[in-house]
Amino acid sequence: MSGKKAKREEMRILLAGNPNCGKSTLFNALTGGHAKTGNWHGVTVGISERYARIGGRGAIVADLPGIYSLSSPNMEEKISRKALEGKDYAAALVVADALTLPRSLNFFREVKERAPKTLLVVTMCDLLKRRGGFLDEKKLCATLGVPVACVNAHSGRDIKKLRLFLAEHLFEKDVRAVCGAHAPNVSCSGEPESALCSPEALAGVWSGGAFRESRAEKLLYNPFVAVPLFFITLLAVFFLAFADKMPGVLLKNLLEGWVTEDIGGTFSSWAQSEGAAPAAVGFTAALFSGLGMLLSFLPQIAILYLALFIMEESGYMSALAFMTDGAFRKVGLTGRAAFSVLMGFGCSAAAILTTRGLESKDVQRRAILILPYISCSAKMPVYLAVISSFFPHKFLALAVIYFGGVALAFAAALALKTARPAEDGLAMEIAHLQFPSVRQVAKSLLFSCKQFIMKIVTVVSAVLVVMWCLLSFDFSLRYVGEGGAGCMAEVLCRGLKYLFYPMGIADWQVALSALTGLVAKESVAGMLAVFYGADLSAAMSASSAAAFTAFIMACSPCVSAIAASARELGAKRALLNALSQTGIAFLIAYAVYAVLYFGAPLVLLLSAAIFIALFAVRKRKRKKREKTYRRRADDAQRPHR
């Protein structure tokens, strides 16, 4: 919980409703928070709490994950059920989608039976009106016997209206004073198909209008259009961000020159002119060199995030998940994993948290295990640092790396797939396709850019400072110069460098740079810049660069992602996964270097070995199945007394 500290007199309000009805958007508007939002199922996977001022009084607003019913056994709805069935809140604010109001009222009835006070907020009324439907707010209030407000979650005017609504009714004890003297005392003890929740009973109160599938929806729900469109979109994003003379590269060069040369050069010159010690001058130059390189990637990361946010807010991700369910099931996952995979391009830790919305623990474990192979935005600076030194076509090289990571993730999921298929089909909320809110996309983009800058200025800067001290002083705290013989970092990394020998890399500096990626992957690029500047040819060959890139792509994620994995799977399993992924990453990197160094003969030899291994595994499984079948047949014939 953030904001002011809660006091005993502050009431706790729960925001609850079906998935994808706009709860998190309302939560952000009421509290000034930055909870993850998106036009797709399962955005909220945990309870977010924040302080808010309502009618001059303090309140703690809690945003719950989407839930359809309090009697549902689904894993993703367990948190919401527990919160709503508890006694530590003063009111429940049920959020309903105007397009599916009768279905939302089923859940409303269950909450009203348990909550101390219940209010109803209906969102997406603008979409209902566009479809030709209507909703009479006052009649619905009288029918249900609770205060009702109809709002557009993206409208500033409607949010002000919602604040006044809450201020007026949260502290109101007499429902009849709110809904009229003749408001019925509605009993909510009926069955889900009761008259209260049927469209026929809502005649004159609500109409869903006539649903007509638009041309865009017809295209996006066509598997021969949705999936190719996704890959074309990614290629276009990569081209804008990484191709020469495109916005991403032009802005990157401008920002890097400004931070490194203008700001960093000015500070270094000033320190030198003032007669500062060589250590201080070297520290200033190294720090701004690393920061300049890392901050220069902000425009390219912003382009990548912009594409992801547009896909989220438009509802395209729901269509993609629906269309890719078959492909994901072939590797032991479901279409919902598409959300987590796409989130992985932004942040591995956030993507791991979204796996709570998957159907079962088994599917969640497999999804968490493959997510490190999806290249997050923090790995992008490392890729660009290596590519800039060895590969002339940055756009094509990055496309190969990113798509190679996706292919590796699918291969890992296939290797982890159990013989038992998924029991249930895909059941998920298909989001309404709509033009993304410019305000919401801009807000999410600015927040993500701010988070990136804060991480560079705080965490990564701290890593660079600590590393500079280890590089510049020996264990007797004598200044030996940056990277000088006998420095603490050299002594500590003498053994670590041998792990990189099979990649054709002999410098302990590269090993140390890779080690800092455990804290933050951006640190790897920052340390390489400190050691070698913009040209890494002194540290590795082109073949070694390809192997090192493969290692970064496949190795364990950063500490924050490991911590997120520990919250979902347990600390022991998370650490074992991180160690095994790093070991596999070394093997992949060794194989890449060997193939590039020795050429076609080794490729043929490795292919033959893999074929023989797969054949042996398949034969062993067949024998095991036959043995199990014979044993069961013998048991069936054995007499029982």
Disulfide bonds with the S-S distance in Angstrom:
Cys141-Cys179 2.45
